[in-house]
Amino acid sequence: MEDSLKKKFSTKIISNVLTFAMSSVITILVPRSLGPSDYGNFSYINHFFNKFFGFFSLGSLLAFFTKLSQRPKEHKMIRFYIFFLLFVLVISILLLTTIYITGSEKLLLNEIKLQVVVLAFAYSFLLYLINIVRQVNDAYGFTVMSEKFFIVQKLLSLLIVLSLYFFNALNIVFYFVHLILVLSLLLFTWIYYLDSQKIKPFAKVNRLSKVEVKKYISEYYTYSHPLFTIGAVALLLALSERWFLQYFGGSEEQGFYSFSFAITSIIFLFTGALAPLFTREFSIAWGKKDFTHMRYLYNRFIPPLIALASFFSFFVAANGEKIGILLGGRLYENAGFSIAVMSVYPIHQTYGQLCGSVFFASGKTKLMRNISVPFNILGFFLTAFLLLPDKHGGLDLGSLGLVYKMVFLQFLVVNFYLYHCSKILNVSFLESMIKQIAIIASFAGLAFLVNILFEVVFDDIMLQLILSGFVYTMLAVLMIFLFSKILVSSSRSELLELFNKILKK
């Protein structure tokens, strides 16, 4: 039975809070145990294969999720996509083999051990499958079940990491092995549940004819080929920027960047996991041509999520160096400023995800391509300029240079997205920009003001973070209550009603 939208959102938020807590512990232990060099290699090889599989999916994943949300009873679509995933796996194995046969691994993989490369390949493909099945669960409205099992998987992962850390056995190989184990268990659990709900893509009734295969290929091609262009450009540029950092900066700079990105990713957990729900609701509303409901979703839910991202982002931005030392130890002291700058990335990453939901649901993938590709190319030249050594005409900024590029480019791209989303939904772009500026300025000003106050009064880092975090939270709640319409698109009475419901529960 499909869960209500309200229940799905509540479950996602609870899941994100618990995942945030568990991921925070893992983010502290893993970089400390591996050290900047091995942690840099871990992040680089994962990034390589994530982009690898993302590229070979040919932009089809978003088409699959959107179409399945609109036609959930069409189980043949799932069967077709499973065969496509097997095709992706075979092609990926052949390409990886070719890299080693030609000796290109020395250049592309920076001589990372073959054992680590194979484990990273298996882990990245599993993660790719997990993302797909999680979206299938959302498409069928099984979000509550899905998130419960997801939390259990995270808890199991945390317990294994704690055990490895306690016995001083947390190295890059054991960490990969544990990730593959827990993701495999989660994947099989989800598949078993879907089967119990009569979703059986390999039942005889769901056999595909040649005509149906051609129909799906044509449908997916029409939707996805602009996304394939985005994917091809994004693959080359994303791999090149991390390669620049690995080759010219070294694995330690890669580790500093990866550590900053890991902390940023924890912030994004709160808002990023809600994007598939938006895509599903927008897809259903678009199929019904219910533009009123789409505008309601856009105006009602985007500001609170941006406020949530801003709340966490600017606390980290104001305390970047202290958080770096506290979580990673003195080995990551030089990552402090990168953490501070990178922490604002989730704000516009959230905007990008939610605006992307509008593009995907409406099928306007060509427009998305036309915006993304030129900016990605600009990003390549910007990366080269910021990361190349002096002798090659660059600024040699290492991890900080890549952070600057990501934050700046994300800001530009997302505001172009925002402009076109406003046109699609017939809402005011100017009003959206004013709200964006108001939300960002409010939380930024409050976070840095509180940070300065407590730095003057206390010397102890831990004490500063705890007390400033508490005061910042209290003042943020007060600020939201006083300016609720601007910051979260809700009236004070609605906020009080929500607060009372939470207390009752």
C-alpha positions, 0 to 999 in steps of 0.5 A, spaced: 500 500 500 502 506 498 504 511 503 501 518 503 506 524 501 506 527 508 508 520 511 514 519 506 517 526 507 516 525 515 520 518 514 525 521 509 527 527 514 527 522 520 532 517 516 536 523 514 537 525 521 539 518 523 543 517 517 546 524 519 548 522 526 551 515 523 555 518 517 558 524 522 561 518 526 564 514 520 566 521 517 570 522 523 573 515 524 575 513 517 579 519 515 583 519 521 584 511 520 586 512 513 590 518 513 590 524 508 593 520 503 589 513 503 583 517 504 585 521 498 586 515 494 579 512 496 575 518 494 579 519 488 578 511 485 570 512 488 569 518 484 572 515 478 568 509 478 561 513 480 562 517 474 564 511 470 557 508 471 554 515 471 556 516 464 554 509 461 547 509 464 547 514 458 542 519 462 537 513 462 536 513 470 532 519 470 528 517 464 526 510 468 524 514 474 520 519 471 516 514 466 516 509 472 512 514 477 507 516 471 506 508 469 508 504 476 504 498 473 508 497 467 513 492 470 516 490 463 519 497 464 523 494 470 525 488 466 527 492 460 532 496 465 535 490 468 537 488 462 540 495 460 544 495 467 547 488 465 549 491 458 552 497 462 556 492 467 559 488 461 561 494 457 564 497 464 568 491 465 571 491 458 573 498 458 576 497 465 580 491 462 582 495 456 585 500 461 590 495 464 591 492 457 594 498 454 597 500 461 593 507 462 592 505 469 599 508 471 596 515 468 589 514 469 589 511 476 595 514 479 598 507 480 593 505 485 593 498 487 589 493 483 586 490 489 583 497 491 581 498 484 577 492 483 574 493 490 572 500 488 569 497 482 564 492 485 562 498 491 561 503 486 556 498 481 553 496 488 552 503 490 549 505 483 544 499 483 542 501 490 540 508 488 536 505 482 532 501 487 531 506 492 528 510 487 524 504 484 521 504 492 520 511 491 516 511 485 512 505 488 510 509 494 514 504 498 518 510 501 517 508 509 519 501 508 525 503 504 528 508 509 527 503 515 531 498 511 536 504 509 537 506 516 538 499 519 544 498 513 547 505 516 547 502 523 550 495 521 555 499 517 557 504 523 557 498 528 562 494 523 566 501 522 567 502 530 569 494 531 574 495 525 577 502 529 577 499 536 581 493 533 586 498 529 584 494 523 580 500 519 584 500 513 582 501 505 581 494 504 577 492 510 573 499 509 571 497 502 569 490 504 565 492 509 561 497 504 560 491 499 557 487 504 552 491 507 550 494 501 549 487 498 545 485 504 540 492 503 540 490 496 537 483 497 532 486 502 529 491 498 529 486 492 525 481 496 520 486 499 518 488 492 517 481 490 513 480 496 509 486 493 507 483 487 512 487 483 515 481 479 519 484 472 521 476 470 514 473 471 512 470 464 507 475 463 512 481 463 516 478 457 518 483 452 517 482 445 522 485 440 517 491 438 516 493 446 524 493 446 524 498 440 519 502 443 522 502 450 529 504 446 526 509 442 522 512 448 528 512 453 533 515 447 528 521 446 528 523 453 535 521 455 539 523 449 540 530 451 542 528 458 547 523 455 551 529 452 551 532 459 553 526 462 559 525 457 561 532 458 560 532 465 564 525 465 570 528 462 570 534 466 569 531 473 574 526 471 579 531 469 578 536 475 580 530 480 585 528 476 588 535 476 588 535 483 591 527 484 597 528 479 599 536 481 597 536 488 598 529 490 594 524 494 594 528 500 591 534 497 586 529 494 584 527 501 583 534 504 578 536 498 575 529 499 574 530 507 571 537 505 566 534 501 565 528 505 563 534 511 559 537 505 555 531 503 553 530 510 549 537 510 546 535 503 543 528 506 537 532 509 535 535 503 538 531 497 534 525 499 527 528 498 529 530 491 526 523 488 519 525 492 519 531 488 521 528 482 515 523 483 510 528 485 512 533 479 511 527 474 505 525 476 502 532 476 505 534 470 502 527 467 495 530 469 497 537 467 496 540 474 500 546 474 497 549 480 499 543 484 506 544 481 506 551 483 504 549 490 510 544 491 515 549 488 513 555 492 511 551 499 517 546 499 523 549 496 524 555 501 524 551 507 529 546 504 534 551 502 533 554 509 535 548 512 541 547 508 543 554 509 542 553 517 547 547 517 552 550 511 553 557 515 554 554 521 560 549 518 562 555 514 563 559 520 567 554 524 571 550 518 577 550 521 575 548 528 571 542 525 576 540 521 581 539 527 575 536 531 573 531 526 580 529 522 585 531 527 591 535 526 593 531 520 587 535 517 588 542 520 590 545 513 583 543 510 580 548 515 579 553 509 577 548 504 571 546 509 569 553 510 568 555 503 565 548 501 560 548 506 556 553 502 555 548 496 549 544 499 545 550 499 545 551 491 546 543 490 539 543 493 536 548 489 539 544 483 536 538 485 529 541 486 530 545 480 532 538 476 526 535 478 522 540 474 526 539 468 525 531 469 518 531 470 516 536 464 521 532 460 525 539 458 532 535 458 534 539 452 534 545 456 538 542 462 543 540 457 543 547 453 545 550 460 549 545 463 554 543 457 557 551 456 558 552 464 561 545 465 566 547 459 567 553 463 569 549 469 574 545 466 578 551 464 577 554 471 579 548 474 586 548 470 587 555 471 586 554 479 590 547 479 596 547 475 603 549 477 606 556 476 610 554 471 604 552 467 600 558 468 596 556 474 595 558 481 597 552 484 591 552 489 590 545 490 584 542 494 582 550 495 582 551 488 577 546 486 573 548 492 573 555 489 571 552 482 565 548 485 562 553 489 562 559 484 560 554 478 554 551 482 552 558 484 551 560 476 548 554 473 543 553 479 541 560 478 540 559 470 536 553 472 532 557 477 530 562 472 527 557 467 524 553 472 520 560 474 518 560 466 516 553 466 511 554 472 509 561 471 512 563 478 516 570 479 523 569 478 525 576 482 521 573 488 525 567 488 531 571 488 529 575 493 527 569 498 534 566 496 538 572 498 534 573 504 535 566 507 542 566 505 544 573 508 540 571 514 543 565 516 550 567 514 550 573 518 547 570 524 552 564 524 558 568 523 556 573 529 555 568 534 562 565 532 565 571 533 562 572 540 564 565 542 571 566 539 572 572 544 569 569 550 572 562 550 579 558 548 577 551 548 575 549 541 570 544 543 566 548 548 566 554 542 562 549 538 557 546 543 555 553 546 555 557 539 551 551 536 546 551 541 545 559 541 545 559 534 540 554 533 536 558 538 537 564 535 535 561 528 529 558 531 527 565 533 529 568 526 525 563 523 518 564 527 519 572 526 520 572 519 516 565 517 513 567 511 520 570 508 524 564 510 520 558 510 514 560 506 509 558 512 505 563 517 507 563 524 500 559 526 502 553 521 509 553 525 506 553 531 501 547 529 507 543 526 511 544 533 505 542 537 504 535 533 511 534 534 510 535 541 504 530 541 508 525 537 
